[in-house]
Amino acid sequence: MRRRDLLKRGTAFTGGVSLAALINACASSSKPAAESTEGVTTADPGKGSEPAVLTVVQGGGFPNGLDLHQVGTNRPAYGISWCLYDRLVTFGTKTLDDGSLSYDYTVIEPELAESWTVADDELSVTFNLRKDAIFHDGTPVTAKDVKWSYDRAVSVGGFPSFQMKAGALESPDQFVVVDDHTFQVNFLRKDKLTLMDMAVPIPAIMNSTLIEPNASEADPWGLEWTNANSAGSGAYKLDTFAPEERVVLVRNDDWKSGPAPAIEKIIWLNVPESGNRRALLEKGDVDINYEVSEKDISELKAMGKHTVVSTPIENCLYTIDLNSQPELDGTPNPFSDVKVRQAVAYAMPYDAIVDTALYGECVKMYGGESFEPKSIDWPQPYPYSTDMAKAKALMAESGYPDGFDTTLAFNLGTQEWAEPLCVLVKESLAEIGINATLEKVPGSNFRAVLVEKNRPMIVNNFGGWLNYPDYFFFYSYHGQNATFNGSSYQNPELDKLVDKALATEPGDPEYEKSVKGFLKIAFEEMPRIVVAQPYLSVAMQPGVSGYQYWFHRQLDYRQLKKA
């Protein structure tokens, strides 16, 4: 499509409604959907000003639910949960070299807990909750709700329980109600990640009194209800949740866990096509285009008309995960052969992917110098580069010298970079006898596909929330086979090294030895092909300020302002 035609259209269609009409309808709508907004101020009293409304479009898919404890809830849902719910603590803020703001994982600050005390033996922490905090329905927040929420997170299984376990939070027995406003966590062991793990989205504090009547024997934690309804105390209330169409949030003027947000209403619209998102930004119809494609961000930077921020995503890699299970659906799996995996690693068209699919908007993570790690820097380049002669030789030595047919799956929510990457990979693999058919997975289903673990090859873009290499490997290589281990990789030797690193601190010689040990195994075994560390890019109208990068890769509306 020619550029002027795209601008002339200027709309995407969602459920048969033009986006321009949808923006206008949402901006003026005050009707509640999943939760009442009675009592919420939409303008500054006495000043006669219009309410501060922020309209957002975003790449990477659209939220498929509200409850991060629900199986298959996708990454875009983190952004809604982050604003609807409080956590006990949060991270501080720092200024990056380019002048932009970022969270600071080395600093823990109060949120719902106004203070806390770590025991002298460092095996427990006691939190003092804000006495004036209330849920959106007016119910006081108590330590009972905190324990119920923590019990839920460690008990529902799947990703939430994996996440809590990463910080040695594993059993309801660890969580104690001291009184209505005092909550204690007993540690299983000393762990550098425990307090940090309480600041990520999963241990959100939920209104147990509101949820429990909606639970059942089959659904004891009320997951079905909370996936479409809010039960939080956060800075924003839920006005509208229309899956695949829009989300509307309104400011919670009774929020006690931080400074009152400047933005009174958030309108997040589902615009699947990156070209349409960009056109809406250029026309001034939206305030923020978030998680912008590499192509668009490179061109928007050159135009110089918008505020553009690109931040390397900490602890994140774009990879192609090769399923290493011996069989898939009862059939021998070629990628269980390490020589096949190494052949694929040498066959990757790395430079073409970076230049063509990613427009250079990334940090290269290939071409490393040695299979013996020289440092524990993370992420660091893997010791592979394009070498078709080596790739063909390894295939000849493998159990599949004549090649084979397979599939390569990717998330349509990341289509802008993932599809051209897959096309390039398909062409290169054909040169070594591997015929790959591309599978396009809808963004709302991609997390569920990762959970299934039955794709031979799948494009992954996992980013670890807590910025340590052992944390990344706990999720993406460890034999516990968490959601993001797209390779279903199992190696007891690697597991021991990861576990040991998790139990030690950076600076300890044993920590460095463990990290170098599991990096070496990853380099040699290659269950996942590492291509690049991506940027998270946002383009905003010049009047928008206060943007801050967060580890969960979603917008935090609480800091934003609009002139």
BAKE-625492 format. One record per residue (C-alpha): residue in one letter; residue number from 1; z, y, x negated. Coordinates in steps of 0.1 Angstrom, whole numbers, padded with zeros to 4 digits. Last residue first. Layout:
! residues N
{rec 'A' NUM {Z Y X}} ...
This chain:
! residues 563
{rec 'A' 563 {0281 0191 -0004}} {rec 'K' 562 {0289 0154 -0001}} {rec 'K' 561 {0319 0137 -0017}} {rec 'L' 560 {0324 0101 -0028}} {rec 'Q' 559 {0357 0087 -0040}} {rec 'R' 558 {0367 0066 -0010}} {rec 'Y' 557 {0331 0054 -0004}} {rec 'D' 556 {0334 0027 -0031}} {rec 'L' 555 {0299 0014 -0034}} {rec 'Q' 554 {0294 -0023 -0044}} {rec 'R' 553 {0289 -0040 -0077}} {rec 'H' 552 {0323 -0059 -0076}} {rec 'F' 551 {0331 -0045 -0111}} {rec 'W' 550 {0330 -0009 -0099}} {rec 'Y' 549 {0309 0021 -0110}} {rec 'Q' 548 {0321 0054 -0096}} {rec 'Y' 547 {0302 0081 -0077}} {rec 'G' 546 {0321 0113 -0071}} {rec 'S' 545 {0292 0135 -0062}} {rec 'V' 544 {0265 0138 -0035}} {rec 'G' 543 {0247 0171 -0032}} {rec 'P' 542 {0219 0162 -0057}} {rec 'Q' 541 {0208 0133 -0033}} {rec 'M' 540 {0217 0100 -0048}} {rec 'A' 539 {0200 0072 -0068}} {rec 'V' 538 {0221 0043 -0079}} {rec 'S' 537 {0215 0017 -0106}} {rec 'L' 536 {0235 -0014 -0117}} {rec 'Y' 535 {0220 -0024 -0150}} {rec 'P' 534 {0212 -0060 -0158}} {rec 'Q' 533 {0223 -0082 -0188}} {rec 'A' 532 {0192 -0102 -0196}} {rec 'V' 531 {0175 -0136 -0199}} {rec 'V' 530 {0200 -0164 -0201}} {rec 'I' 529 {0186 -0199 -0193}} {rec 'R' 528 {0214 -0220 -0177}} {rec 'P' 527 {0225 -0255 -0185}} {rec 'M' 526 {0216 -0247 -0222}} {rec 'E' 525 {0234 -0276 -0240}} {rec 'E' 524 {0232 -0261 -0275}} {rec 'F' 523 {0239 -0225 -0267}} {rec 'A' 522 {0265 -0234 -0241}} {rec 'I' 521 {0283 -0257 -0265}} {rec 'K' 520 {0284 -0229 -0291}} {rec 'L' 519 {0297 -0204 -0266}} {rec 'F' 518 {0325 -0229 -0257}} {rec 'G' 517 {0337 -0232 -0293}} {rec 'K' 516 {0333 -0195 -0301}} {rec 'V' 515 {0356 -0187 -0272}} {rec 'S' 514 {0381 -0213 -0282}} {rec 'K' 513 {0383 -0202 -0318}} {rec 'E' 512 {0387 -0166 -0308}} {rec 'Y' 511 {0415 -0174 -0284}} {rec 'E' 510 {0432 -0196 -0310}} {rec 'P' 509 {0432 -0167 -0335}} {rec 'D' 508 {0451 -0146 -0310}} {rec 'G' 507 {0436 -0111 -0308}} {rec 'P' 506 {0424 -0117 -0273}} {rec 'E' 505 {0452 -0134 -0254}} {rec 'T' 504 {0457 -0171 -0247}} {rec 'A' 503 {0459 -0192 -0215}} {rec 'L' 502 {0424 -0184 -0204}} {rec 'A' 501 {0411 -0193 -0238}} {rec 'K' 500 {0428 -0228 -0236}} {rec 'D' 499 {0413 -0234 -0202}} {rec 'V' 498 {0378 -0224 -0215}} {rec 'L' 497 {0381 -0247 -0245}} {rec 'K' 496 {0393 -0276 -0225}} {rec 'D' 495 {0365 -0272 -0200}} {rec 'L' 494 {0339 -0271 -0228}} {rec 'E' 493 {0351 -0305 -0239}} {rec 'P' 492 {0352 -0319 -0204}} {rec 'N' 491 {0315 -0310 -0198}} {rec 'Q' 490 {0301 -0308 -0163}} {rec 'Y' 489 {0274 -0283 -0153}} {rec 'S' 488 {0266 -0280 -0116}} {rec 'S' 487 {0238 -0257 -0128}} {rec 'G' 486 {0245 -0230 -0103}} {rec 'N' 485 {0280 -0227 -0115}} {rec 'F' 484 {0285 -0197 -0093}} {rec 'T' 483 {0301 -0215 -0064}} {rec 'A' 482 {0327 -0231 -0086}} {rec 'N' 481 {0321 -0265 -0103}} {rec 'Q' 480 {0356 -0273 -0114}} {rec 'G' 479 {0336 -0285 -0145}} {rec 'H' 478 {0335 -0250 -0159}} {rec 'Y' 477 {0302 -0233 -0167}} {rec 'S' 476 {0297 -0204 -0142}} {rec 'Y' 475 {0332 -0195 -0129}} {rec 'F' 474 {0355 -0204 -0157}} {rec 'F' 473 {0327 -0194 -0181}} {rec 'F' 472 {0328 -0158 -0169}} {rec 'Y' 471 {0366 -0158 -0171}} {rec 'D' 470 {0365 -0171 -0206}} {rec 'P' 469 {0341 -0144 -0216}} {rec 'Y' 468 {0365 -0117 -0203}} {rec 'N' 467 {0358 -0087 -0180}} {rec 'L' 466 {0375 -0097 -0148}} {rec 'W' 465 {0349 -0095 -0119}} {rec 'G' 464 {0325 -0119 -0135}} {rec 'G' 463 {0288 -0111 -0127}} {rec 'F' 462 {0265 -0139 -0115}} {rec 'N' 461 {0228 -0131 -0112}} {rec 'N' 460 {0213 -0165 -0105}} {rec 'V' 459 {0178 -0178 -0102}} {rec 'I' 458 {0178 -0214 -0091}} {rec 'M' 457 {0163 -0245 -0106}} {rec 'P' 456 {0168 -0281 -0094}} {rec 'R' 455 {0184 -0270 -0061}} {rec 'N' 454 {0211 -0292 -0047}} {rec 'K' 453 {0243 -0273 -0055}} {rec 'E' 452 {0251 -0267 -0018}} {rec 'V' 451 {0274 -0238 -0026}} {rec 'L' 450 {0246 -0218 -0042}} {rec 'V' 449 {0225 -0224 -0010}} {rec 'A' 448 {0254 -0210 0010}} {rec 'R' 447 {0255 -0179 -0012}} {rec 'F' 446 {0217 -0175 -0007}} {rec 'N' 445 {0217 -0176 0031}} {rec 'S' 444 {0221 -0139 0040}} {rec 'G' 443 {0196 -0131 0012}} {rec 'P' 442 {0169 -0153 0026}} {rec 'V' 441 {0159 -0180 0001}} {rec 'K' 440 {0123 -0179 -0012}} {rec 'E' 439 {0115 -0213 -0028}} {rec 'L' 438 {0088 -0212 -0056}} {rec 'T' 437 {0070 -0244 -0065}} {rec 'A' 436 {0073 -0254 -0102}} {rec 'N' 435 {0049 -0276 -0120}} {rec 'I' 434 {0064 -0285 -0154}} {rec 'G' 433 {0038 -0298 -0178}} {rec 'I' 432 {0046 -0276 -0208}} {rec 'E' 431 {0020 -0249 -0201}} {rec 'A' 430 {0030 -0250 -0164}} {rec 'L' 429 {0064 -0238 -0174}} {rec 'S' 428 {0049 -0205 -0185}} {rec 'E' 427 {0031 -0198 -0153}} {rec 'K' 426 {0061 -0207 -0131}} {rec 'V' 425 {0083 -0185 -0153}} {rec 'L' 424 {0061 -0155 -0148}} {rec 'V' 423 {0060 -0160 -0110}} {rec 'C' 422 {0097 -0164 -0110}} {rec 'L' 421 {0104 -0132 -0128}} {rec 'P' 420 {0079 -0114 -0104}} {rec 'E' 419 {0100 -0128 -0075}} {rec 'A' 418 {0134 -0120 -0090}} {rec 'W' 417 {0128 -0083 -0098}} {rec 'E' 416 {0120 -0068 -0064}} {rec 'Q' 415 {0130 -0099 -0045}} {rec 'T' 414 {0167 -0095 -0050}} {rec 'G' 413 {0176 -0099 -0014}} {rec 'L' 412 {0149 -0126 -0013}} {rec 'N' 411 {0173 -0147 -0034}} {rec 'F' 410 {0155 -0172 -0057}} {rec 'A' 409 {0147 -0209 -0058}} {rec 'L' 408 {0125 -0227 -0084}} {rec 'T' 407 {0112 -0261 -0073}} {rec 'T' 406 {0101 -0292 -0093}} {rec 'D' 405 {0071 -0313 -0103}} {rec 'F' 404 {0072 -0333 -0135}} {rec 'G' 403 {0061 -0333 -0172}} {rec 'D' 402 {0042 -0360 -0190}} {rec 'P' 401 {0068 -0362 -0218}} {rec 'Y' 400 {0096 -0366 -0193}} {rec 'G' 399 {0124 -0386 -0211}} {rec 'S' 398 {0124 -0360 -0238}} {rec 'E' 397 {0108 -0360 -0272}} {rec 'A' 396 {0074 -0348 -0259}} {rec 'M' 395 {0092 -0321 -0239}} {rec 'L' 394 {0110 -0310 -0271}} {rec 'A' 393 {0077 -0308 -0290}} {rec 'K' 392 {0061 -0287 -0262}} {rec 'A' 391 {0090 -0262 -0261}} {rec 'K' 390 {0090 -0260 -0299}} {rec 'A' 389 {0053 -0251 -0300}} {rec 'M' 388 {0057 -0228 -0270}} {rec 'D' 387 {0083 -0206 -0288}} {rec 'T' 386 {0096 -0178 -0267}} {rec 'S' 385 {0131 -0168 -0279}} {rec 'Y' 384 {0164 -0187 -0280}} {rec 'P' 383 {0197 -0181 -0298}} {rec 'Y' 382 {0216 -0166 -0268}} {rec 'P' 381 {0222 -0128 -0269}} {rec 'Q' 380 {0258 -0117 -0264}} {rec 'P' 379 {0278 -0109 -0233}} {rec 'W' 378 {0304 -0108 -0246}} {rec 'D' 377 {0314 -0103 -0282}} {rec 'I' 376 {0333 -0133 -0294}} {rec 'S' 375 {0317 -0131 -0329}} {rec 'K' 374 {0294 -0150 -0352}} {rec 'P' 373 {0285 -0177 -0327}} {rec 'E' 372 {0270 -0208 -0345}} {rec 'F' 371 {0236 -0214 -0327}} {rec 'S' 370 {0223 -0185 -0347}} {rec 'E' 369 {0204 -0152 -0347}} {rec 'G' 368 {0202 -0144 -0310}} {rec 'G' 367 {0167 -0138 -0296}} {rec 'Y' 366 {0178 -0136 -0259}} {rec 'M' 365 {0201 -0114 -0240}} {rec 'K' 364 {0181 -0082 -0237}} {rec 'V' 363 {0200 -0053 -0221}} {rec 'C' 362 {0184 -0041 -0188}} {rec 'E' 361 {0160 -0015 -0173}} {rec 'G' 360 {0130 -0024 -0195}} {rec 'Y' 359 {0108 -0025 -0164}} {rec 'L' 358 {0127 -0055 -0151}} {rec 'A' 357 {0099 -0077 -0138}} {rec 'T' 356 {0071 -0066 -0162}} {rec 'D' 355 {0088 -0055 -0195}} {rec 'V' 354 {0119 -0077 -0194}} {rec 'I' 353 {0101 -0107 -0179}} {rec 'A' 352 {0072 -0103 -0203}} {rec 'D' 351 {0095 -0102 -0232}} {rec 'Y' 350 {0113 -0134 -0222}} {rec 'P' 349 {0084 -0156 -0213}} {rec 'M' 348 {0106 -0187 -0211}} {rec 'A' 347 {0091 -0218 -0228}} {rec 'Y' 346 {0119 -0220 -0255}} {rec 'A' 345 {0146 -0222 -0228}} {rec 'V' 344 {0125 -0247 -0208}} {rec 'A' 343 {0123 -0270 -0238}} {rec 'Q' 342 {0160 -0267 -0243}} {rec 'R' 341 {0166 -0278 -0207}} {rec 'V' 340 {0141 -0307 -0211}} {rec 'K' 339 {0158 -0317 -0243}} {rec 'V' 338 {0192 -0317 -0225}} {rec 'D' 337 {0180 -0343 -0200}} {rec 'S' 336 {0199 -0337 -0167}} {rec 'F' 335 {0171 -0313 -0159}} {rec 'P' 334 {0148 -0342 -0151}} {rec 'N' 333 {0169 -0353 -0121}} {rec 'P' 332 {0166 -0389 -0111}} {rec 'T' 331 {0163 -0391 -0073}} {rec 'G' 330 {0191 -0398 -0048}} {rec 'D' 329 {0191 -0363 -0033}} {rec 'L' 328 {0194 -0349 -0068}} {rec 'E' 327 {0205 -0372 -0096}} {rec 'P' 326 {0220 -0370 -0131}} {rec 'Q' 325 {0235 -0335 -0123}} {rec 'S' 324 {0223 -0308 -0147}} {rec 'N' 323 {0209 -0283 -0123}} {rec 'L' 322 {0191 -0257 -0144}} {rec 'D' 321 {0203 -0222 -0137}} {rec 'I' 320 {0179 -0194 -0144}} {rec 'T' 319 {0199 -0164 -0155}} {rec 'Y' 318 {0204 -0127 -0150}} {rec 'L' 317 {0238 -0120 -0166}} {rec 'C' 316 {0269 -0101 -0157}} {rec 'N' 315 {0302 -0096 -0176}} {rec 'E' 314 {0300 -0058 -0173}} {rec 'I' 313 {0270 -0045 -0154}} {rec 'P' 312 {0252 -0021 -0176}} {rec 'T' 311 {0254 0013 -0157}} {rec 'S' 310 {0225 0033 -0144}} {rec 'V' 309 {0232 0066 -0127}} {rec 'V' 308 {0205 0088 -0110}} {rec 'T' 307 {0211 0122 -0094}} {rec 'H' 306 {0178 0130 -0078}} {rec 'K' 305 {0148 0152 -0085}} {rec 'G' 304 {0142 0141 -0121}} {rec 'M' 303 {0108 0124 -0115}} {rec 'A' 302 {0111 0102 -0146}} {rec 'K' 301 {0145 0089 -0135}} {rec 'L' 300 {0130 0081 -0101}} {rec 'E' 299 {0102 0061 -0118}} {rec 'S' 298 {0126 0039 -0139}} {rec 'I' 297 {0149 0035 -0108}} {rec 'D' 296 {0120 0024 -0086}} {rec 'K' 295 {0108 -0004 -0110}} {rec 'E' 294 {0143 -0016 -0118}} {rec 'S' 293 {0152 -0019 -0082}} {rec 'V' 292 {0179 0004 -0068}} {rec 'E' 291 {0214 -0010 -0062}} {rec 'Y' 290 {0222 0019 -0040}} {rec 'N' 289 {0199 0045 -0024}} {rec 'I' 288 {0223 0072 -0013}} {rec 'D' 287 {0220 0103 0009}} {rec 'V' 286 {0194 0091 0034}} {rec 'D' 285 {0167 0110 0053}} {rec 'G' 284 {0160 0133 0024}} {rec 'K' 283 {0123 0125 0022}} {rec 'E' 282 {0127 0111 -0013}} {rec 'L' 281 {0156 0089 -0002}} {rec 'L' 280 {0138 0075 0028}} {rec 'A' 279 {0107 0068 0006}} {rec 'R' 278 {0129 0049 -0018}} {rec 'R' 277 {0144 0027 0009}} {rec 'N' 276 {0110 0021 0023}} {rec 'G' 275 {0096 0010 -0011}} {rec 'S' 274 {0126 -0013 -0016}} {rec 'E' 273 {0119 -0032 0016}} {rec 'P' 272 {0149 -0047 0034}} {rec 'V' 271 {0162 -0015 0051}} {rec 'N' 270 {0196 -0024 0067}} {rec 'L' 269 {0214 0008 0073}} {rec 'W' 268 {0249 0018 0061}} {rec 'I' 267 {0263 0048 0081}} {rec 'I' 266 {0296 0060 0066}} {rec 'K' 265 {0317 0086 0086}} {rec 'E' 264 {0344 0110 0075}} {rec 'I' 263 {0335 0114 0038}} {rec 'A' 262 {0362 0133 0019}} {rec 'P' 261 {0385 0103 0015}} {rec 'A' 260 {0423 0109 0019}} {rec 'P' 259 {0441 0103 -0014}} {rec 'G' 258 {0455 0068 -0018}} {rec 'S' 257 {0475 0040 -0001}} {rec 'K' 256 {0487 0059 0029}} {rec 'W' 255 {0457 0058 0053}} {rec 'D' 254 {0465 0074 0087}} {rec 'D' 253 {0433 0094 0087}} {rec 'N' 252 {0413 0062 0086}} {rec 'R' 251 {0377 0074 0080}} {rec 'V' 250 {0350 0059 0101}} {rec 'L' 249 {0327 0030 0091}} {rec 'V' 248 {0293 0022 0106}} {rec 'V' 247 {0274 -0010 0096}} {rec 'R' 246 {0237 -0014 0105}} {rec 'E' 245 {0209 -0038 0114}} {rec 'E' 244 {0209 -0073 0099}} {rec 'P' 243 {0244 -0079 0114}} {rec 'A' 242 {0255 -0051 0137}} {rec 'F' 241 {0291 -0041 0127}} {rec 'T' 240 {0300 -0008 0143}} {rec 'D' 239 {0332 0013 0141}} {rec 'L' 238 {0352 -0004 0115}} {rec 'K' 237 {0380 0017 0101}} {rec 'Y' 236 {0381 0032 0066}} {rec 'A' 235 {0408 0039 0040}} {rec 'G' 234 {0423 0004 0044}} {rec 'S' 233 {0449 -0010 0067}} {rec 'G' 232 {0430 -0041 0077}} {rec 'A' 231 {0423 -0065 0106}} {rec 'S' 230 {0385 -0060 0110}} {rec 'N' 229 {0364 -0081 0133}} {rec 'A' 228 {0332 -0102 0129}} {rec 'N' 227 {0342 -0125 0101}} {rec 'T' 226 {0378 -0120 0111}} {rec 'W' 225 {0373 -0140 0143}} {rec 'E' 224 {0356 -0170 0127}} {rec 'L' 223 {0381 -0171 0099}} {rec 'G' 222 {0412 -0173 0122}} {rec 'W' 221 {0433 -0189 0095}} {rec 'P' 220 {0440 -0221 0114}} {rec 'D' 219 {0404 -0227 0124}} {rec 'A' 218 {0402 -0262 0138}} {rec 'E' 217 {0438 -0260 0152}} {rec 'S' 216 {0430 -0225 0164}} {rec 'A' 215 {0434 -0189 0152}} {rec 'N' 214 {0427 -0158 0173}} {rec 'P' 213 {0463 -0153 0182}} {rec 'E' 212 {0471 -0154 0145}} {rec 'I' 211 {0447 -0126 0135}} {rec 'L' 210 {0464 -0095 0150}} {rec 'T' 209 {0500 -0104 0139}} {rec 'S' 208 {0487 -0115 0105}} {rec 'N' 207 {0472 -0080 0098}} {rec 'M' 206 {0455 -0087 0065}} {rec 'I' 205 {0462 -0076 0029}} {rec 'A' 204 {0431 -0083 0008}} {rec 'P' 203 {0437 -0109 -0020}} {rec 'I' 202 {0399 -0115 -0024}} {rec 'P' 201 {0386 -0080 -0033}} {rec 'V' 200 {0400 -0078 -0069}} {rec 'A' 199 {0432 -0060 -0078}} {rec 'M' 198 {0455 -0091 -0075}} {rec 'D' 197 {0435 -0108 -0102}} {rec 'M' 196 {0444 -0081 -0127}} {rec 'L' 195 {0481 -0090 -0122}} {rec 'T' 194 {0474 -0127 -0130}} {rec 'L' 193 {0446 -0124 -0156}} {rec 'K' 192 {0467 -0124 -0188}} {rec 'D' 191 {0484 -0156 -0177}} {rec 'K' 190 {0521 -0166 -0184}} {rec 'R' 189 {0527 -0197 -0164}} {rec 'L' 188 {0530 -0208 -0128}} {rec 'F' 187 {0539 -0172 -0119}} {rec 'N' 186 {0563 -0163 -0091}} {rec 'V' 185 {0551 -0135 -0068}} {rec 'Q' 184 {0576 -0114 -0050}} {rec 'F' 183 {0573 -0091 -0020}} {rec 'T' 182 {0596 -0063 -0009}} {rec 'H' 181 {0590 -0041 0021}} {rec 'D' 180 {0602 -0063 0050}} {rec 'D' 179 {0626 -0082 0028}} {rec 'V' 178 {0623 -0107 -0001}} {rec 'V' 177 {0592 -0124 0012}} {rec 'V' 176 {0582 -0149 -0015}} {rec 'F' 175 {0548 -0161 -0028}} {rec 'Q' 174 {0546 -0188 -0054}} {rec 'D' 173 {0553 -0216 -0028}} {rec 'P' 172 {0520 -0206 -0012}} {rec 'S' 171 {0503 -0223 -0041}} {rec 'E' 170 {0475 -0215 -0066}} {rec 'L' 169 {0477 -0180 -0082}} {rec 'A' 168 {0471 -0187 -0118}} {rec 'G' 167 {0447 -0157 -0121}} {rec 'A' 166 {0416 -0178 -0120}} {rec 'K' 165 {0433 -0198 -0093}} {rec 'M' 164 {0430 -0168 -0069}} {rec 'Q' 163 {0393 -0167 -0074}} {rec 'F' 162 {0388 -0205 -0070}} {rec 'S' 161 {0409 -0202 -0038}} {rec 'P' 160 {0387 -0175 -0024}} {rec 'F' 159 {0354 -0192 -0035}} {rec 'G' 158 {0360 -0225 -0018}} {rec 'G' 157 {0394 -0234 -0003}} {rec 'V' 156 {0412 -0218 0026}} {rec 'S' 155 {0447 -0223 0010}} {rec 'V' 154 {0450 -0198 -0019}} {rec 'A' 153 {0436 -0169 0001}} {rec 'R' 152 {0455 -0178 0032}} {rec 'D' 151 {0489 -0179 0015}} {rec 'Y' 150 {0481 -0146 -0001}} {rec 'S' 149 {0474 -0130 0033}} {rec 'W' 148 {0504 -0146 0050}} {rec 'K' 147 {0526 -0134 0021}} {rec 'V' 146 {0513 -0099 0024}} {rec 'D' 145 {0516 -0099 0062}} {rec 'K' 144 {0552 -0110 0059}} {rec 'A' 143 {0558 -0083 0033}} {rec 'T' 142 {0552 -0058 0060}} {rec 'V' 141 {0524 -0034 0071}} {rec 'P' 140 {0534 -0016 0103}} {rec 'T' 139 {0512 -0022 0134}} {rec 'G' 138 {0492 0010 0144}} {rec 'D' 137 {0460 -0009 0152}} {rec 'H' 136 {0444 0002 0119}} {rec 'F' 135 {0473 -0013 0100}} {rec 'I' 134 {0502 0008 0089}} {rec 'A' 133 {0517 0020 0056}} {rec 'D' 132 {0548 0042 0058}} {rec 'K' 131 {0572 0020 0039}} {rec 'R' 130 {0548 0016 0010}} {rec 'L' 129 {0555 -0018 -0005}} {rec 'N' 128 {0578 -0025 -0035}} {rec 'F' 127 {0563 -0054 -0055}} {rec 'T' 126 {0583 -0079 -0075}} {rec 'V' 125 {0566 -0097 -0104}} {rec 'S' 124 {0574 -0131 -0118}} {rec 'L' 123 {0572 -0152 -0151}} {rec 'E' 122 {0573 -0123 -0176}} {rec 'D' 121 {0607 -0135 -0188}} {rec 'D' 120 {0621 -0100 -0183}} {rec 'A' 119 {0607 -0099 -0148}} {rec 'V' 118 {0578 -0076 -0140}} {rec 'T' 117 {0587 -0047 -0117}} {rec 'W' 116 {0564 -0031 -0091}} {rec 'S' 115 {0557 0003 -0076}} {rec 'E' 114 {0539 0019 -0046}} {rec 'A' 113 {0524 -0014 -0034}} {rec 'L' 112 {0496 -0008 -0010}} {rec 'E' 111 {0476 0008 -0038}} {rec 'P' 110 {0494 0013 -0071}} {rec 'E' 109 {0475 0014 -0105}} {rec 'I' 108 {0466 -0012 -0131}} {rec 'V' 107 {0449 0001 -0162}} {rec 'T' 106 {0430 -0022 -0186}} {rec 'Y' 105 {0403 -0030 -0160}} {rec 'D' 104 {0391 0006 -0160}} {rec 'Y' 103 {0368 0015 -0131}} {rec 'S' 102 {0339 0036 -0140}} {rec 'L' 101 {0329 0073 -0139}} {rec 'S' 100 {0297 0088 -0153}} {rec 'G' 99 {0297 0111 -0184}} {rec 'D' 98 {0270 0091 -0203}} {rec 'D' 97 {0297 0077 -0226}} {rec 'L' 96 {0317 0064 -0197}} {rec 'T' 95 {0347 0081 -0181}} {rec 'K' 94 {0376 0060 -0170}} {rec 'T' 93 {0394 0051 -0138}} {rec 'G' 92 {0423 0029 -0130}} {rec 'F' 91 {0423 -0005 -0112}} {rec 'T' 90 {0439 -0014 -0079}} {rec 'V' 89 {0472 -0029 -0067}} {rec 'L' 88 {0486 -0045 -0036}} {rec 'R' 87 {0452 -0047 -0020}} {rec 'D' 86 {0441 -0026 0010}} {rec 'Y' 85 {0414 -0036 0035}} {rec 'L' 84 {0386 -0019 0053}} {rec 'C' 83 {0371 -0001 0023}} {rec 'W' 82 {0369 -0030 -0001}} {rec 'S' 81 {0360 -0053 0028}} {rec 'I' 80 {0328 -0033 0035}} {rec 'G' 79 {0317 -0033 -0001}} {rec 'Y' 78 {0325 -0070 -0007}} {rec 'A' 77 {0302 -0078 0022}} {rec 'P' 76 {0272 -0070 0000}} {rec 'R' 75 {0282 -0101 -0021}} {rec 'N' 74 {0277 -0127 0006}} {rec 'T' 73 {0300 -0145 0030}} {rec 'G' 72 {0290 -0182 0026}} {rec 'V' 71 {0323 -0198 0034}} {rec 'Q' 70 {0346 -0172 0050}} {rec 'H' 69 {0374 -0159 0028}} {rec 'L' 68 {0354 -0127 0022}} {rec 'D' 67 {0357 -0118 0058}} {rec 'L' 66 {0334 -0091 0071}} {rec 'G' 65 {0301 -0110 0076}} {rec 'N' 64 {0264 -0112 0067}} {rec 'P' 63 {0264 -0080 0047}} {rec 'F' 62 {0229 -0068 0038}} {rec 'G' 61 {0208 -0078 0008}} {rec 'G' 60 {0205 -0068 -0028}} {rec 'G' 59 {0192 -0033 -0022}} {rec 'Q' 58 {0211 -0007 -0004}} {rec 'V' 57 {0206 0021 0021}} {rec 'V' 56 {0233 0047 0027}} {rec 'T' 55 {0240 0076 0051}} {rec 'L' 54 {0270 0097 0045}} {rec 'V' 53 {0285 0118 0073}} {rec 'A' 52 {0309 0147 0067}} {rec 'P' 51 {0317 0158 0102}} {rec 'E' 50 {0302 0191 0112}} {rec 'S' 49 {0325 0221 0108}} {rec 'G' 48 {0342 0240 0136}} {rec 'K' 47 {0371 0249 0113}} {rec 'G' 46 {0400 0243 0136}} {rec 'P' 45 {0402 0206 0132}} {rec 'D' 44 {0380 0192 0104}} {rec 'A' 43 {0356 0169 0122}} {rec 'T' 42 {0354 0133 0132}} {rec 'T' 41 {0391 0127 0137}} {rec 'V' 40 {0400 0091 0145}} {rec 'G' 39 {0424 0088 0175}} {rec 'E' 38 {0406 0060 0191}} {rec 'T' 37 {0383 0041 0167}} {rec 'S' 36 {0385 0008 0185}} {rec 'E' 35 {0373 -0023 0167}} {rec 'A' 34 {0342 -0046 0169}} {rec 'A' 33 {0320 -0020 0184}} {rec 'P' 32 {0334 0014 0191}} {rec 'K' 31 {0312 0042 0206}} {rec 'S' 30 {0312 0074 0185}} {rec 'S' 29 {0274 0076 0181}} {rec 'S' 28 {0259 0109 0168}} {rec 'A' 27 {0250 0098 0132}} {rec 'C' 26 {0243 0063 0144}} {rec 'A' 25 {0217 0074 0169}} {rec 'N' 24 {0200 0098 0145}} {rec 'I' 23 {0198 0072 0117}} {rec 'L' 22 {0185 0046 0142}} {rec 'A' 21 {0158 0069 0154}} {rec 'A' 20 {0146 0074 0118}} {rec 'L' 19 {0149 0037 0112}} {rec 'S' 18 {0125 0028 0140}} {rec 'V' 17 {0140 0003 0164}} {rec 'G' 16 {0123 -0031 0169}} {rec 'G' 15 {0153 -0051 0156}} {rec 'T' 14 {0150 -0032 0123}} {rec 'F' 13 {0118 -0015 0116}} {rec 'A' 12 {0113 0004 0084}} {rec 'T' 11 {0104 0041 0084}} {rec 'G' 10 {0087 0066 0062}} {rec 'R' 9 {0053 0057 0075}} {rec 'K' 8 {0037 0088 0059}} {rec 'L' 7 {0056 0081 0027}} {rec 'L' 6 {0043 0046 0025}} {rec 'D' 5 {0008 0058 0032}} {rec 'R' 4 {0011 0084 0005}} {rec 'R' 3 {0021 0057 -0020}} {rec 'R' 2 {-0009 0035 -0013}} {rec 'M' 1 {0000 0000 0000}} 
